[in-house]
């Protein structure tokens, strides 16, 4: 276990630098550095009018050698790496991608800037989801229409005169980078990396005094780093590290924690992992995550995970399943296409005490807009909250917001 943790931490802390082609500065022999003859003018005009020669004709001879062509091809491969993820996801979800007579793809998968339509595009993205499992992969997160989303709801029990207000979710601002693939298509390499500061919240307020024990008050500030390793164990492996400060909504610190994760990404002819699979008129996606959490108590607070000691080391995993209809009018009625079913099960064991902490969440989403940014959400949770170990047994119906 210690060797595994050390390997995870070492891999996650690697942050490689992106190589970008720079324009070639050719030197000419004429007065004031101008071209001296027809051959030099030929090279000058090639570099002026062609970005390919400008960036890759490094010896300024007006020709592209085999090595220069290989460098150009490698750079072009890196540009379409994220688009390839998008093509694979569209196909797995039952959306055929066609090519128009003028050479454009429908839907567009290369050159678009909307991170919602191309979730694997490098750069900045804002995410609002139910939990970190609802993000799945930070360098290529689920599209909003496929996510559970942060939930906000209110209910009133007229018999007991109790109002219940609740909010649960995670907001993150992520930045991802895609790196160049190696010349050897089978060699292990770093696909890319991501960094995302985040704020997660889980709040339940009962107005009735006798129900105060059911209140939940968790506000966490975290920063996630993610590294994607390609051609490893037959697919792409994602490793993450997330330090966090866990507080209440009043700002009272409860604990700090450090979470290490591993999530595989396999695309196969059979069952793919962390990628949608087809099943008749439906698609289903299973996201498995191995998780290690170290927590340390801050101040004089009571929490189930610190009932034996002021620190806790828990190890286990998460299974997240999403099932939704294919967006195909021939297979699924139009009214059913906005729906999706989800279930998540987290199981952790305290290394020292042997105590188990588990949390089952399941529910149903019905998207209210075409892009899935809002939804009607029915959910049920039973088990122990990850940050504190507090037991919850909640059934809720409310609105979900997803980005």
N, C-alpha and C positions, 0 to 999 in steps of 0.2 A: 504493500500500500504506500509506504513512504517513497519507494522508487517511482511509483506511478505518479504520485503528487509532484515530486521533484521534476519529472519529465514534463508534466503539464505546465507547471509554472515556468520552466525554462523555455518551452515552446511558445507560450503566450507572450512572453516579454520580448520576443524577437520582432523588431519593426524595420523591415527592409525599406530601401529607398527606390523609388520609381525611376527607371531610366527613360529619358525623353530625348528623341533625336533633335540635334541642333543644326541650324543652317550651316553649310560648308562655306568657309571664307576662302575663295580662290584668289591667287595672286597672278596678275597679268604683267607682261613685260613692256608694255607701251608707256608713253609719257604719263606721269601722274597716276600710274597704276591702271591705265586703260588697256583694253586688248590691243595687241600690236599687229595682228594679222587676221586673216579670215578664219583660221582654225580656232584662235582664241576668242574671236567674236562668236563663233558657233557655240563654244562652251559657255560663254557669258550669257547668251540669249537662252540656251537650254536651262541654265540655272535661274534666270530671271522669270521664265514663263512656266517652268515645271517644278512644282513642289517636290516631286520625287527626286529629280536630279539635284535640286537645291539642298536636300537633306541627306542624300545617300551617295552621290558621286564624290566620294571623299578625296580621290586622287585627281579630280578636276580634268579628266581626259575626255569627257563627253560620252562615256560609255559606262554601263553598269556591269561590273564584274560579277562572278558567281557569288562571292562573299557579300558584295553590296546588295545583290538581289535577295540573298538569304536574310540579311539584316532588315531590309524593307518588309519582307514577308513576315518576319517575327513580330515587327511592330504592328503590322496590320492584324495579325492574329490576336494580339492583346486588345485591340480596339473592339473586336467583335465577341470577346469572351463573355461579357455580360449579356449580349444579345442572344448568344447560344443558350444560356440559361433560360431566357425568356421563351425561345422557340421550344425548348424541351418541356417547359411548364405548360405552354399553350397546347401542345400536342397531347400531353398526359391528361389534361383536363377536358379533352374532347373538342378542342377548338382547332380545326384545320387552318393552316396558314397558306394562303394562295398567293400567287405572283401575277400581277396585272401585265398586259402586253407591253407597257412602258417600263417594266422591271421593278415596280414597287411592290412591297409585301403588304398584304392586308390580313390582320392588322399590322401597322408599322412596328417593326422590332429593332430597326437600326436608325440611330440619329434622332430619336425623340427625347425630349427633356422632361416629360412628366414622370416622376418616380412612381406614381401610382400605376401607370400603364406599363412601365418597365421597372419593376421593383429591384432588378439586379444591377441597374445602372450605377456606376461609381459616383461619388460625390455626397452632398448633404441630403439628408431626408429627416422629416419629422414623423415620429411614430406615436400613436395613441392606441394602446391595446389593453387587454384584460390582464395580462401577466407577461413575464419574459418568455414563457412557453408559447404564448400567442404570437410573439415576434418570430420564433423559430430561429432563423439565421439572420444575423444583422447585416451581412454583406449581400444577402438576397432574401429579404423578409417576405412573408406571405402578403399577398395583395389585400387591401382593406376589405374587399367583398368576401374574402375567405376567412377573415379573422373574427374572433369573438367580440373584441372591442371592450373598452372601459364602460362599466354599467353604472347608471344613476337611477335611483328609484325612491319612491315614497309609498307607504301603505298605512292604513289606519284600521285599528281594531276597535269598533264602536262598543263592543261588549265590555272590554276592559279599559276603554278610553285611553288607548296607547297608540302613539304615532311612531313609526319607524322610518328613519331617513338613512340611506346608505349610498356609498360611492366606493367603487373599487376599480383600480386600473394602474397602468404605468405609462408615463409620458417620457419619451427619449428623443434626443437630437443626435442622430448618428452621422458619422462620416466614414465612407468606405473607399478603398483604393483597390483597383485590379492591377495585377502585375503581369509581366510578359511570360508566356509559357516557354519551356526549354526547347531547344532544337530537337532533342530526343522526345518523341511523343509519349514514351512510356516511362520517362524518368520522373521521380518525385520532384515536386516544386511547390513554391508558395503561390497559391492562386491569388490571394489578396488578404487584406486585413481591414478591420473596422474598429472605431472607437466611438462610444456613445455614453455621455452623461445622462442620467435618468432620475426621475422622481416617481416612486411607486407609493400608492395610497390604498388603504383599506379601512373604511370608516363606517360603523353602524351605531346609530344613536336611537335609543328608546326613551320616550318622554316619561313613561311610567316608572316610578322609583323601584318597584319590585322587579323590573326587567333590566336594571342597570348591569347586572352580571353578564348579560348577553351583548353588551356594547363591545365594539372593536375599535381600537385606536392605534393605527400603525401608519407612520409616515417615514419613508426611507429615501435617503439620498445616495446614489450609487454611480459608478463609472465602469462601463463594460469595455474590455478590449477583446477582440476576436481575431483569430488567425486561421486561415483556410489553407489546408495542405492537400494538394492534388496528387493523384496516382499513389495513394497510400492505402493499403488494405483493400485494394480494388475499387476505390472511389475517392471522394473528397471528404476529409475529416476536419471538423471545426472544433477548435479548442478555445475556451473563453475563461477570462478571469474577471471577477466583479467584486471589488471592495465596496462596503456600504456602511453608512451610519444610520441606525434605526432609532427613531424618535417617536414621540406622540405628536398630535396636531398642535399641542401647546408648546412644542419645541423641547420637551424634556427628553434627554438622551436615555435610551434603554440599553443599547449594545452596539458594538461594531462587529462586522462580519466580513469574511472573505470567502467567496464562492468560486470553485474551479469546476468547469464543465467540459464534457466531450460529447459531440453529436455527430454521428455518421451521416453521409449523404451518398446513397448508392442508387444508380439508375441501371436496372437490369431488364432482361427479357421477361422475367417473372414478376416478383414483388419488389418494387422500389421502396427505398426508405428515405423519409423526409422529402418525398416527391409524390404528387398525386398518382394514384393507380385507378384504372378503369374497372368498373363492375357493373355491366349492363348500362342502365340509364344514369348511374351514379359514379362519382369518383370518391375515393377515400385516401387519406394521407395519414401515415403514422410517423410521429416525430419522437424517437427515443433519445433521452438525454441522461448521461451518467453525471452525477452531481456529488460534490464534496463541499461541505460548509463548516467553516470554523467560526464560532461566535464567542465573544467575550463580553461579560456583563459590565455595564457602566452605571455607577451609582447604586443606591439602595432601592432596587425595583424587584418585584416578584414576577417570575416568569417560569412556566413549566420546564423550559429547556435548561434552566439554571437551578433546578430543585436540588441537585446533588453537588454542584460545583459552580464556580464563577465563570467557567468556560465550558464550551461544548464543541465536540467534533462529531459531525454526523455525515454518514455516507449512504448513498442509495441512488435512486434514479427516478425519472419521470417518463411516462408514456402519455402522449397527447394524440388523440384520434379525431379527425374531422371527416365528416361524410356530407356530401352535398350533391344535388342533382346536376347533371350536365346542362350547360347552357345551349341546348339544342331543341328547337321547337318540334322536331320530328320524334324525339324520344321522351321529352318531358313537357307537361302542360306549362304554359307561360306563367300561371299563377304560382306554381310550385318552385320555379327556378330561383327565386330570391331566398329560399330557405336553406338552412344548414344545421346539422347536428354536431355537437362536439362533446367530448368527454376527456378529462385529464385525471390521471392518478399519479400522485407523488408518494413515494415511500422512502423514509430515511431511518437509519438506525444509529443511535448514539454509541460511539466506539467504546466508551468507558462503562456506561451503565447498562448497555444492551437494550435500552428502551426504544420502542418503535414509535415513529411519528408518521402518520399517513393523512392524506387529504384527497378526497374524491370530489371532483367538480364535473357536472354535466349540464347540458341545456340545449336550447333551440334558439336560433337566430332567424329573423325574417327581415331581410334588408328592405329599407323604405325608399332608397334611391338607387339609381342605376349603377353608380360606382361603389355602393355599399358603405358610404361614410356614416350612415345612421341606420339603426335597426331596432326592431322590437325584440327584446331578449328575455327569455325565460331561463332561469338558472337555479341549480340546487347544489349546495356545497355541504359536505359533512366530513369533519376530521380536524386536524391540527394545523393551525396557521404556521407557515414556515418560519417567520421572523420571531415568533414568541412561543409557539407550541400551544396557544390557547385553543380550546375545543370550540368548534362552531357547528351549528346545524341550521342552515338557512335555505329557505326557498324564496326566490324573488322574481318579480316581473317589472321590467322598466325599459328605459331607452339606453341603447348602446351607441357610443361615438367611436369611430375608427378612422385612423389615418396611417 
